[in-house]
Amino acid sequence: MSFQKQHVMSKKDPSRIKTHHYLWLTIKYEFLGIKEVFLEQKLLVAILLAGLISFFYLAGHLSKKDIVLVADEKGTSWHQIAENTRKYVEANGFKYTIRTSSGTLENAKLLNDPSSGVNVAFLIPGALDPEVNKSFYALGSIDYEPIWIFYRKSLGQLTNLQELAKHRVGVGPTLSGRYVVTEKIFSLNKVEIKNNPRFISDKLGNQIGDFKSGKLDALIFIGHAHDPNVRQLALNPDFKLFDFDEADAYTKHIPFLQKVVVPTGSFDIAAHIPHQTVSLIAITTSLAVRKDTDSDVQLAILMAVKDAERGSDNLFFAKRNEFPTYMDPLIEISPVAKRFYDFGPPALLNYFAFWTATLIDRFSVLLLAVFAVLFPVKELAGHLKKIRSVIREHDHYAELIDINRQVTTANLSIEGLESILKRLKQIDQTKAIEKVKVGKETRYFSLSETIGMLQDKIEKQLLQKMQSVKDA
């Protein structure tokens, strides 16, 4: 800006340049104050910075980035859900492995074994021993999965499970949640399936083939509505879907069950399949983790499930954004999941990459603690600086008072007066090079004026002394 333009602006608004200049000086001296804090508190600042750097480095490198999720055999709904979450977790830097199993009991066993490497598992909490459930944290339920019972139309209309138990029924492996849930619902009908030759245990893939070939009269399995196995059996004209007329009663006796409804024509509108509305009982599949599972792993899985569910166009029983949610209290909720449901995911995920956001979020308390230490230190350093400044000014004023007394009361020689003038010049030079904090200008000039007054007084006496010597 030219001098002429600056002059014109100052004439239009005399305070504008001065105000901006004053603001700039204030900011400048605040930064200088911070700089002095760092220089004066080198050891403390170095320790805090070293601690922060170490924390961030170790946290980023020691966080467990491997997710080993155990689902079910390939082709099942659990395995499909696991695959749907792969995109999110791998995009955020996790190594993702999906392992197969025979079902919920084996999943729980693997999850409870640190040497297995499994840190996330699909479980049906109601199918497990309550003591086993205490070993885990729940991330929440992820979907409604009905208990599907298909039977041959040639058997006629079956209205209850006691009638179904008279035929050859395919149930899951004994270590599967399918088997345990089947056992529970049949026991309510006074039917025992253990050691019962009419109930055949095997993997689902094998049993679907046996059901189609006629080796089984009925098949029981658990899966979501868009499970390919559900669709192919529902659309097969030789099979019929069992209707749980007493679904509400089952949910009263087995708390982890929910009632769901398959509307008429929901599988095929043109063919009216099913031909009438069918009531079913369903579990809510839970995701569980070991209690020592890394918090980033837990959050990543929750975010992946939410992302997959939100982007899914295959919702059937659930409403959009209904899952994940903590619905089955048989397993204690994870603190990470509780925070997720209460407050949502960390807001920083909207602005930073997953690892950066979670790292900042995790150590936000630490950062606040560091600030809580540094801010008082800064204030204390500023206060000490102010005290030192006052002390220096006091020392100067005390010396000036002593000089004034000498000049006023004592009959000083020419050499004495010259020595005092030299000392006043030193004090003035020392004061001139000191930084003047914004707002302290008056004190600065007050001291300068005092020095100037004393210099004038001494110079007058010195002239008089020198004149007297000359006259003599």
C-alpha positions as CSV (number, residue, x, y, z in Angstrom):
1,M,0.0,0.0,0.0
2,S,1.4,3.4,-1.0
3,F,1.9,6.2,1.6
4,Q,-0.7,8.3,-0.2
5,K,-3.4,5.6,-0.1
6,Q,-2.6,4.9,3.5
7,H,-2.8,8.6,4.3
8,V,-6.2,8.8,2.6
9,M,-7.5,5.8,4.5
10,S,-6.3,7.2,7.8
11,K,-8.1,10.5,7.1
12,K,-11.3,8.7,6.4
13,D,-11.1,6.5,9.4
14,P,-8.2,7.4,11.7
15,S,-8.8,4.5,14.1
16,R,-8.8,1.8,11.4
17,I,-5.1,1.4,10.9
18,K,-4.3,1.9,14.6
19,T,-6.9,-0.7,15.6
20,H,-5.6,-3.2,13.2
21,H,-2.0,-2.5,14.2
22,Y,-2.9,-2.8,17.9
23,L,-4.6,-6.2,17.2
24,W,-1.6,-7.4,15.3
25,L,0.7,-6.4,18.1
26,T,-1.5,-8.2,20.6
27,I,-1.4,-11.4,18.5
28,K,2.3,-11.0,18.0
29,Y,3.1,-10.7,21.7
30,E,0.9,-13.6,22.6
31,F,2.9,-15.8,20.2
32,L,6.1,-14.4,21.7
33,G,4.7,-15.2,25.1
34,I,4.0,-18.8,24.1
35,K,7.5,-19.0,22.6
36,E,9.0,-17.8,25.9
37,V,6.9,-20.5,27.8
38,F,8.4,-23.2,25.6
39,L,11.9,-21.7,26.0
40,E,11.6,-21.3,29.8
41,Q,9.9,-24.7,30.3
42,K,12.0,-26.7,27.9
43,L,12.2,-29.9,30.0
44,L,8.4,-30.1,30.7
45,V,7.5,-29.3,27.1
46,A,10.0,-31.9,25.8
47,I,8.6,-34.6,28.1
48,L,5.0,-33.8,27.1
49,L,5.8,-33.8,23.4
50,A,7.8,-37.0,23.7
51,G,5.0,-38.6,25.5
52,L,2.5,-37.5,22.9
53,I,4.6,-38.7,20.0
54,S,5.2,-42.0,21.7
55,F,1.5,-42.5,22.5
56,F,0.4,-41.7,18.9
57,Y,3.1,-43.9,17.4
58,L,2.5,-46.9,19.6
59,A,-1.3,-46.6,19.4
60,G,-1.1,-46.6,15.6
61,H,1.2,-49.5,15.5
62,L,0.0,-51.6,18.4
63,S,-3.7,-51.5,17.5
64,K,-4.8,-54.9,16.3
65,K,-5.6,-54.5,12.7
66,D,-6.6,-58.1,12.1
67,I,-10.2,-59.0,12.1
68,V,-10.9,-62.8,12.2
69,L,-14.7,-63.3,12.1
70,V,-16.2,-66.8,12.4
71,A,-19.6,-67.1,10.7
72,D,-21.1,-70.4,9.5
73,E,-20.6,-72.6,6.5
74,K,-20.5,-71.0,3.1
75,G,-23.8,-70.2,1.5
76,T,-25.5,-69.4,4.8
77,S,-26.9,-66.0,5.7
78,W,-24.2,-65.5,8.4
79,H,-21.5,-66.0,5.8
80,Q,-23.3,-63.7,3.4
81,I,-23.6,-60.9,6.1
82,A,-19.9,-61.4,6.8
83,E,-19.0,-60.9,3.2
84,N,-21.2,-57.8,3.0
85,T,-19.0,-56.2,5.7
86,R,-15.8,-56.9,4.0
87,K,-15.7,-53.8,1.8
88,Y,-15.8,-51.3,4.7
89,V,-13.3,-53.0,6.9
90,E,-10.7,-53.6,4.2
91,A,-11.1,-50.1,2.8
92,N,-10.1,-48.8,6.3
93,G,-6.9,-50.8,6.5
94,F,-7.9,-54.0,8.3
95,K,-6.9,-57.4,7.3
96,Y,-10.2,-59.4,7.2
97,T,-10.6,-63.1,7.5
98,I,-13.9,-65.0,7.5
99,R,-13.8,-68.5,9.0
100,T,-16.4,-71.1,8.6
101,S,-17.8,-73.3,11.4
102,S,-20.7,-75.7,12.2
103,G,-22.6,-73.0,14.1
104,T,-23.0,-70.9,17.3
105,L,-21.6,-73.4,19.8
106,E,-18.4,-73.9,17.8
107,N,-18.2,-70.1,17.3
108,A,-18.4,-69.5,21.0
109,K,-15.7,-72.1,21.6
110,L,-13.4,-70.5,19.0
111,L,-14.1,-67.0,20.4
112,N,-13.3,-68.1,23.9
113,D,-10.0,-69.6,22.8
114,P,-7.3,-66.8,22.5
115,S,-5.1,-69.2,20.5
116,S,-7.7,-69.5,17.7
117,G,-7.1,-66.0,16.5
118,V,-10.9,-65.4,16.3
119,N,-11.9,-62.0,17.8
120,V,-15.4,-61.6,16.3
121,A,-18.2,-64.2,16.0
122,F,-21.8,-64.6,15.1
123,L,-23.7,-66.0,18.0
124,I,-27.2,-67.0,19.1
125,P,-26.9,-66.0,22.8
126,G,-30.1,-68.0,23.7
127,A,-28.5,-71.2,22.5
128,L,-25.5,-70.8,24.8
129,D,-24.9,-71.5,28.4
130,P,-25.3,-68.3,30.4
131,E,-21.8,-68.8,31.9
132,V,-20.3,-68.9,28.4
133,N,-22.1,-65.7,27.5
134,K,-20.3,-63.9,30.4
135,S,-17.0,-64.4,28.6
136,F,-18.0,-62.0,25.8
137,Y,-19.2,-58.6,24.9
138,A,-22.1,-58.0,22.5
139,L,-21.7,-55.5,19.7
140,G,-25.5,-55.9,19.1
141,S,-28.0,-57.6,16.9
142,I,-27.7,-57.3,13.2
143,D,-30.8,-58.8,11.7
144,Y,-33.9,-60.8,12.2
145,E,-33.4,-64.4,11.2
146,P,-36.5,-66.6,11.2
147,I,-36.6,-70.3,12.0
148,W,-37.7,-71.7,8.6
149,I,-39.4,-75.0,8.6
150,F,-40.2,-76.4,5.1
151,Y,-42.0,-79.7,4.7
152,R,-43.4,-81.7,1.8
153,K,-46.9,-80.8,0.6
154,S,-47.6,-84.5,0.3
155,L,-47.6,-84.6,4.2
156,G,-50.8,-82.6,4.2
157,Q,-51.4,-79.5,6.3
158,L,-49.3,-79.6,9.5
159,T,-50.5,-77.3,12.2
160,N,-48.1,-78.0,15.1
161,L,-44.6,-79.3,15.8
162,Q,-45.9,-82.5,17.4
163,E,-47.3,-83.6,14.0
164,L,-44.0,-82.6,12.3
165,A,-42.0,-84.7,14.8
166,K,-43.7,-87.9,13.3
167,H,-41.6,-87.4,10.1
168,R,-38.0,-87.3,9.1
169,V,-36.7,-83.9,10.1
170,G,-33.3,-82.4,9.2
171,V,-31.8,-80.3,12.0
172,G,-28.3,-78.7,12.3
173,P,-25.1,-80.2,13.7
174,T,-25.2,-80.6,17.5
175,L,-22.7,-77.7,17.9
176,S,-24.9,-75.4,15.9
177,G,-27.4,-72.8,17.2
178,R,-29.9,-74.3,14.7
179,Y,-29.9,-77.5,16.7
180,V,-30.1,-75.9,20.1
181,V,-33.0,-73.6,19.1
182,T,-34.8,-76.5,17.4
183,E,-34.4,-78.5,20.7
184,K,-35.9,-75.6,22.7
185,I,-39.0,-75.1,20.5
186,F,-39.7,-78.8,20.3
187,S,-39.3,-79.3,24.1
188,L,-42.1,-76.8,24.5
189,N,-44.2,-79.3,22.6
190,K,-43.1,-82.2,24.8
191,V,-40.9,-83.6,22.0
192,E,-37.2,-84.6,22.7
193,I,-34.9,-84.5,19.7
194,K,-31.8,-85.9,21.3
195,N,-31.3,-89.6,20.4
196,N,-34.5,-89.4,18.4
197,P,-33.9,-91.2,15.1
198,R,-36.4,-89.0,13.3
199,F,-34.3,-85.9,13.8
200,I,-31.2,-86.1,11.6
201,S,-28.2,-83.8,12.3
202,D,-26.0,-82.6,9.4
203,K,-24.7,-79.6,7.6
204,L,-27.2,-77.5,5.9
205,G,-25.7,-78.0,2.4
206,N,-26.0,-81.7,2.7
207,Q,-29.5,-81.6,4.1
208,I,-30.9,-79.4,1.4
209,G,-29.8,-82.1,-1.1
210,D,-31.4,-84.8,1.1
211,F,-34.6,-82.8,1.4
212,K,-34.9,-82.3,-2.4
213,S,-34.1,-86.0,-3.1
214,G,-36.8,-87.2,-0.6
215,K,-34.5,-88.5,2.1
216,L,-35.9,-85.9,4.5
217,D,-39.6,-85.0,4.9
218,A,-38.9,-81.6,6.6
219,L,-36.0,-79.2,7.0
220,I,-35.3,-76.7,9.8
221,F,-32.8,-73.9,9.5
222,I,-32.2,-70.3,10.4
223,G,-31.5,-67.5,7.9
224,H,-32.6,-64.1,6.7
225,A,-35.4,-63.7,4.1
226,H,-33.1,-63.2,1.2
227,D,-31.0,-66.3,1.9
228,P,-30.8,-68.2,-1.4
229,N,-31.7,-71.4,0.4
230,V,-35.0,-69.8,1.6
231,R,-35.9,-68.6,-1.8
232,Q,-35.3,-71.8,-3.7
233,L,-37.3,-73.8,-1.2
234,A,-40.1,-71.3,-0.9
235,L,-40.5,-71.2,-4.7
236,N,-40.4,-75.0,-5.1
237,P,-44.0,-76.2,-5.6
238,D,-43.3,-79.5,-3.8
239,F,-42.6,-77.8,-0.4
240,K,-44.7,-75.8,2.0
241,L,-43.6,-73.2,4.7
242,F,-44.7,-74.1,8.2
243,D,-46.9,-71.4,9.8
244,F,-46.3,-70.7,13.5
245,D,-49.9,-69.8,14.5
246,E,-48.7,-69.6,18.1
247,A,-45.7,-67.4,17.4
248,D,-46.7,-64.9,20.1
249,A,-46.8,-67.7,22.6
250,Y,-43.3,-68.9,21.7
251,T,-41.9,-65.4,22.3
252,K,-43.4,-65.5,25.8
253,H,-41.7,-68.8,26.6
254,I,-38.4,-68.1,24.9
255,P,-37.5,-64.4,25.4
256,F,-34.8,-64.2,22.8
257,L,-37.3,-65.0,20.0
258,Q,-39.3,-62.4,18.0
259,K,-42.4,-62.8,15.9
260,V,-42.1,-61.8,12.2
261,V,-44.6,-62.1,9.4
262,V,-44.1,-63.1,5.7
263,P,-46.9,-61.3,3.8
264,T,-48.8,-63.0,1.0
265,G,-47.0,-62.9,-2.3
266,S,-43.8,-61.4,-0.8
267,F,-41.6,-64.1,-2.4
268,D,-43.4,-64.0,-5.8
269,I,-46.4,-61.6,-6.3
270,A,-47.4,-63.1,-9.7
271,A,-47.5,-66.7,-8.3
272,H,-48.9,-65.5,-4.9
273,I,-46.1,-67.2,-3.0
274,P,-46.7,-67.7,-0.1
275,H,-50.4,-68.1,-0.8
276,Q,-51.3,-66.7,2.6
277,T,-49.6,-64.6,5.3
278,V,-47.3,-66.8,7.4
279,S,-46.2,-66.1,10.9
280,L,-42.7,-67.1,12.0
281,I,-40.5,-67.0,15.0
282,A,-37.1,-65.4,14.6
283,I,-33.8,-64.9,16.5
284,T,-31.8,-61.8,16.3
285,T,-28.3,-62.7,15.3
286,S,-25.7,-61.1,17.7
287,L,-22.2,-60.1,16.9
288,A,-19.9,-60.9,19.9
289,V,-16.3,-60.1,20.7
290,R,-13.8,-61.2,23.4
291,K,-13.6,-58.7,26.2
292,D,-10.0,-57.9,25.3
293,T,-10.8,-57.2,21.6
294,D,-9.3,-53.9,20.4
295,S,-11.7,-51.0,20.5
296,D,-10.9,-50.1,16.9
297,V,-11.8,-53.6,15.7
298,Q,-15.2,-53.3,17.5
299,L,-16.0,-49.9,16.1
300,A,-14.9,-51.0,12.6
301,I,-17.3,-54.0,12.7
302,L,-20.2,-51.9,13.9
303,M,-19.6,-49.3,11.2
304,A,-19.3,-52.0,8.6
305,V,-22.6,-53.6,9.6
306,K,-24.3,-50.2,9.6
307,D,-22.8,-49.3,6.3
308,A,-23.9,-52.7,4.7
309,E,-27.4,-52.5,6.2
310,R,-27.9,-48.9,5.2
311,G,-26.8,-49.6,1.6
312,S,-28.8,-52.9,1.4
313,D,-31.7,-53.1,-1.0
314,N,-32.7,-56.5,0.4
315,L,-34.4,-55.4,3.7
316,F,-37.3,-57.7,4.5
317,F,-38.3,-57.8,8.1
318,A,-36.1,-54.9,9.4
319,K,-36.7,-51.3,8.7
320,R,-33.9,-49.2,7.3
321,N,-31.4,-48.1,10.0
322,E,-33.0,-50.4,12.5
323,F,-29.8,-52.5,12.8
324,P,-27.3,-52.8,14.3
325,T,-29.0,-52.4,17.7
326,Y,-28.6,-53.9,21.2
327,M,-31.7,-56.1,21.3
328,D,-30.7,-59.3,23.0
329,P,-29.4,-58.6,26.6
330,L,-28.2,-62.2,27.2
331,I,-24.6,-61.0,26.5
332,E,-23.4,-57.8,28.2
333,I,-23.0,-54.9,25.8
334,S,-19.5,-53.7,24.9
335,P,-18.6,-50.3,26.2
336,V,-17.6,-49.4,22.7
337,A,-21.0,-50.5,21.4
338,K,-22.8,-48.7,24.2
339,R,-21.1,-45.4,23.3
340,F,-21.9,-46.1,19.6
341,Y,-25.6,-46.5,20.3
342,D,-25.8,-43.6,22.8
343,F,-23.8,-41.0,20.9
344,G,-23.2,-42.4,17.4
345,P,-19.9,-42.9,15.8
346,P,-17.1,-40.4,16.4
347,A,-17.8,-37.2,14.6
348,L,-14.2,-37.0,13.4
349,L,-15.0,-39.9,11.0
350,N,-16.7,-37.3,8.8
351,Y,-13.4,-35.4,8.4
352,F,-10.6,-37.9,8.9
353,A,-9.6,-41.4,7.9
354,F,-10.7,-44.1,10.2
355,W,-7.4,-44.6,12.0
356,T,-6.7,-40.9,12.4
357,A,-10.3,-40.2,13.7
358,T,-10.2,-43.1,16.2
359,L,-6.8,-42.2,17.4
360,I,-7.7,-38.6,18.1
361,D,-11.0,-39.7,19.7
362,R,-9.2,-42.3,21.9
363,F,-6.7,-39.8,23.2
364,S,-8.9,-36.8,23.4
365,V,-8.9,-37.0,27.1
366,L,-5.1,-37.2,27.1
367,L,-4.9,-34.1,24.8
368,L,-7.2,-32.2,27.2
369,A,-5.0,-33.3,30.1
370,V,-1.9,-31.9,28.2
371,F,-3.7,-28.7,27.5
372,A,-4.8,-28.6,31.2
373,V,-1.1,-28.8,32.2
374,L,0.3,-26.4,29.5
375,F,-2.3,-23.7,29.9
376,P,-1.7,-23.1,33.7
377,V,2.0,-23.3,33.0
378,K,1.6,-20.6,30.3
379,E,-0.5,-18.5,32.7
380,L,2.0,-19.1,35.5
381,A,4.9,-18.2,33.2
382,G,3.1,-15.1,32.1
383,H,2.5,-14.2,35.7
384,L,6.1,-14.8,36.6
385,K,7.2,-12.7,33.7
386,K,4.9,-9.9,34.8
387,I,6.4,-10.1,38.3
388,R,9.9,-10.1,37.0
389,S,9.1,-7.1,34.9
390,V,7.6,-5.3,37.9
391,I,10.7,-6.3,40.0
392,R,13.0,-4.9,37.3
393,E,11.0,-1.7,37.1
394,H,11.0,-1.4,40.9
395,D,14.8,-1.9,40.9
396,H,15.2,0.9,38.3
397,Y,12.9,3.2,40.3
398,A,14.6,2.4,43.6
399,E,18.0,3.3,42.0
400,L,16.5,6.5,40.4
401,I,15.1,7.5,43.8
402,D,18.6,7.0,45.4
403,I,20.2,9.0,42.6
404,N,17.7,11.8,43.0
405,R,18.4,11.9,46.8
406,Q,22.2,12.1,46.1
407,V,21.7,14.9,43.5
408,T,19.4,16.8,45.7
409,T,21.1,16.5,49.1
410,A,24.8,15.8,48.5
411,N,27.4,18.2,47.1
412,L,28.6,15.9,44.3
413,S,31.8,16.5,42.4
414,I,32.0,16.8,38.6
415,E,33.3,13.3,38.4
416,G,30.4,12.0,40.6
417,L,27.8,13.8,38.4
418,E,29.3,12.4,35.2
419,S,29.3,8.9,36.7
420,I,25.6,9.2,37.5
421,L,24.9,10.5,34.0
422,K,26.7,7.5,32.6
423,R,24.6,5.2,34.8
424,L,21.4,6.9,33.8
425,K,22.3,6.4,30.1
426,Q,22.9,2.7,30.8
427,I,19.5,2.3,32.5
428,D,17.8,4.2,29.6
429,Q,19.5,1.9,27.0
430,T,18.6,-1.2,28.9
431,K,15.0,-0.1,29.1
432,A,14.9,0.9,25.4
433,I,15.8,-2.6,24.1
434,E,13.2,-4.4,26.3
435,K,10.0,-5.6,24.6
436,V,7.0,-3.6,25.6
437,K,3.9,-5.6,26.1
438,V,0.7,-4.2,24.5
439,G,-1.0,-2.1,27.1
440,K,2.2,-1.4,29.1
441,E,3.3,1.6,27.0
442,T,2.4,4.1,29.7
443,R,4.7,2.5,32.3
444,Y,7.5,2.4,29.7
445,F,7.3,6.1,29.0
446,S,6.8,6.9,32.6
447,L,10.2,5.4,33.5
448,S,11.8,7.1,30.4
449,E,10.4,10.5,31.5
450,T,11.7,10.0,35.0
451,I,15.2,9.2,33.6
452,G,15.0,12.2,31.3
453,M,14.0,14.5,34.2
454,L,17.0,13.3,36.3
455,Q,19.3,13.7,33.4
456,D,18.2,17.4,32.9
457,K,18.6,18.0,36.7
458,I,22.1,16.5,36.8
459,E,23.2,18.3,33.6
460,K,22.2,21.6,35.1
461,Q,24.2,20.9,38.2
462,L,27.1,19.7,36.1
463,L,27.1,23.0,34.1
464,Q,27.0,25.0,37.3
465,K,29.9,23.0,38.7
466,M,31.9,23.4,35.5
467,Q,31.2,27.1,35.4
468,S,32.3,27.6,39.0
469,V,35.5,25.8,38.3
470,K,36.1,27.9,35.2
471,D,35.3,31.2,37.1
472,A,37.7,30.1,39.8
